[in-house]
Amino acid sequence: MPGEFYKALEAFCMEKDGIELDENEEVSDYSKKDIDSFTEVRDLDHELVRELLTQTHIHDIAGNLQSHIIEAEKLATFLFHIELDPPILLNFSSYEQGYELYIPSKNISLIDMPKRFVDKGFREIV
């Protein structure tokens, strides 16, 4: 989907939580109608949409999957440093969410991160 669609999905979550949107985050009425239709057809509430927009999926070489909400800044920092100095052990722990998660990098086959979420993390660390 185009970026405007995900921006509208995020706005859907914020509006449902009563959070006012920044001027640069407002979306067109056309997109709002698309989101209302999308969420209604798929029976998605704002909590599930929030998970879909913020959850990172870590696939290991054995075919196992772990899904967690990892802080955007941590993901952005990880991406920034991965090519320069690949870590031996990846720390995806979240003290806010209340879990520790350390994974040897040689055991990971794919990390699927939500792009808009990570992009926001980049803007905060730069």
C-alpha atoms as one frame of an Amber mdcrd trajectory, in Angstrom:
protein
   0.000   0.000   0.000   1.142   3.607  -0.487   2.568   5.568   2.432  -0.603
   7.670   2.703  -2.542   4.507   3.562  -0.303   3.685   6.546  -0.327   7.306
   7.629  -4.126   7.138   7.637  -4.073   3.835   9.572  -1.883   5.460  12.199
  -4.207   8.470  12.349  -7.112   6.042  12.835  -5.400   4.694  15.974  -4.569
   8.126  17.320  -8.061   9.479  16.789  -9.572   6.436  18.521  -7.255   7.115
  21.482  -8.324  10.777  21.543  -4.860  12.001  20.553  -4.811  15.087  18.349
  -2.869  14.804  15.114  -0.009  17.134  14.242  -0.651  19.261  11.176   1.884
  17.241   9.159   0.183  13.977  10.178  -3.336  14.858   9.048  -4.765  12.748
   6.251  -7.269  13.397   3.525 -10.962  12.609   3.944 -10.616  10.180   1.043
  -7.997   8.193   2.992 -10.150   8.231   6.121 -12.992   6.630   4.166 -10.594
   3.975   2.847  -9.398   3.224   6.381 -12.914   3.003   7.776 -13.804   0.525
   5.030 -10.534  -1.416   5.441 -10.861  -1.787   9.211 -14.560  -2.634   9.052
 -14.179  -5.354   6.388 -11.263  -6.954   8.279 -12.857  -6.473  11.702  -9.851
  -4.539  13.013 -10.076  -2.386  16.099  -7.551   0.362  16.819  -5.545  -1.823
  19.234  -4.989  -4.506  16.591  -4.121  -1.878  13.982  -1.594  -0.369  16.429
   0.033  -3.796  16.863   0.198  -4.270  13.095   1.880  -0.884  12.702   4.401
  -1.295  15.523   5.182  -5.000  15.864   8.532  -6.394  14.698   8.707 -10.028
  13.572  11.983 -11.872  14.075  12.430 -15.092  12.074  15.221 -17.448  13.087
  17.092 -20.010  10.963  15.055 -22.862  12.471  11.834 -21.329  11.096  10.549
 -19.966  14.410   8.917 -16.552  14.693   8.883 -14.094  17.575   6.784 -10.953
  17.418   7.364  -8.029  19.757   6.808  -4.307  19.935  10.374  -3.019  20.014
  11.053   0.672  20.601  11.408   2.602  17.337  14.643   4.254  18.491  16.183
   0.855  19.249  15.257  -0.431  15.785  16.572   2.717  14.107  19.856   2.535
  16.032  20.162  -1.144  15.133  19.689  -0.358  11.419  22.107   2.551  11.565
  24.908   0.427  13.054  24.275  -2.992  11.490  26.405  -2.445   8.378  29.212
  -0.622  10.170  29.677  -2.970  13.097  27.441  -6.075  12.989  26.751  -7.199
  16.566  27.251 -10.781  17.678  24.286 -10.627  20.042  21.215  -8.530  19.295
  19.484  -6.922  22.243  15.781  -6.419  21.531  14.832  -6.254  25.203  12.146
  -3.831  26.240  12.024  -2.612  29.782   8.867  -0.647  28.970   7.114  -3.804
  27.749   8.708  -5.915  30.510  10.728  -8.550  28.626  14.337  -9.407  27.873
  15.209 -10.634  24.399  18.784 -11.382  23.342  19.330 -13.258  20.079  22.669
 -14.292  18.503  22.820 -12.584  15.112  23.933 -15.834  13.429  20.539 -17.364
  14.389  18.433 -14.700  12.646  17.265 -15.147   9.077  14.908 -12.149   8.780
  13.787  -9.156  10.800  10.528  -7.645   9.545  10.092  -4.118  10.940   7.238
  -1.670  10.351   8.779   1.024   8.111   6.834   4.102   9.295   7.519   3.191
  12.922  11.263   2.825  12.272  11.367   6.007  10.170   9.988   7.923  13.150
  12.739   6.398  15.282  15.351   7.641  12.795  13.964  11.165  13.013  14.240
  11.035  16.806  17.872   9.810  16.935  19.179  12.138  14.219
